Amino acid sequence: MDKVKKIPNPIDKHVGSRVRMRRVILGMSQEKLGEALGLTFQQVQKYEKGANRIGASRLQQISRTLDVPPAFFFEGAPSFEAAASDERAHVGVAEDSNSTYVADFLSTAEGLHLNMAFARIHDPKVRKRIVDLVVALAGDESHDPIAREPSDET
């Protein structure tokens, strides 16, 4: 009998990515978070990837450890209907896939560091030049809906 690889629930993945994002923002390792929760870093990894669901009492414990309310982990989560529907959960909708992409990017160390460094730049002209540089390096901006919007910083 073939083993079917279980796909994590989109909400579990989202909650896990928010745990990772907050942990990285605080500069906390998976090992330190695990110690605070009485877990191994491997268990923290599974939570962050959405492979294991986080129970309510554990989520409360994580929220206290990371100094955010439990609701923080659900901000921007896919709707229940989207997550429950196999077709929408696997294929996605344009808006859902964009917000998932952004959340996934911000949950990486590179995404967080880039975002935090960018936020420290106060000159709007410098910020615009950096965005222009990144867009130019990335190439084809015809797929970038933001690039087609007029800028309010010019």
C-alpha positions, -999 to +999 in steps of 0.1 A: +000+000+000+014+034-010+019+060+017+001+092+009+021+123+018-001+144+041-003+180+030-004+205+059-036+225+064-031+260+050-042+275+084-016+254+102+010+265+078+000+301+082+001+300+120+034+282+119+049+308+096+037+336+120+054+317+149+086+316+128+083+353+118+079+365+154+106+342+167+131+355+140+121+391+147+130+386+184+163+370+174+153+337+191+165+304+179+143+274+175+163+257+203+156+286+227+119+287+219+118+249+224+135+252+258+110+278+269+081+255+258+096+223+270+100+210+235+128+200+211+138+223+183+126+196+159+091+199+173+093+237+169+104+231+133+073+209+127+051+236+142+066+263+120+062+243+088+026+234+097+034+197+097+021+195+133-009+214+145-005+237+175-031+231+202-049+259+219-030+256+252+004+254+233-006+284+212-013+303+244+021+293+258+038+303+225+020+337+225+033+344+260+068+333+252+069+355+220+050+384+237+021+386+213-016+379+216-028+346+202-048+364+175-014+376+161-009+341+146-041+342+127-037+377+111-039+373+073-048+336+076-067+320+047-104+319+053-119+288+068-139+282+036-108+285+014-088+261+037-116+236+038-121+235+001-096+210-015-098+228-048-091+263-034-066+251-008-045+234-034-050+257-064-055+290-046-070+322-057-049+351-070-053+372-039-047+343-015-016+332-034-002+367-033-008+371+004+006+336+010+037+345-010+043+376+010+038+358+043+061+330+032+088+356+021+085+375+054+088+343+074+123+337+059+154+352+076+162+371+044+127+385+041+127+397+077+162+412+076+154+430+043+121+443+056+135+455+089+165+472+072+142+488+046+120+502+074+150+520+089+155+540+057+136+573+063+143+591+030+114+583+006+136+590-024+162+565-013+135+539-006+120+545-041+155+540-056+160+507-037+126+495-050+135+505-085+168+487-082+152+455-069+125+456-097+152+461-123+173+432-109+142+410-108+134+416-144+100+414-160+077+437-140+046+429-161+036+404-135+040+429-107+006+445-099+022+470-075+047+483-102+017+494-123+002+515-095+011+552-093+035+560-065+026+585-038+062+591-028+073+610-059 
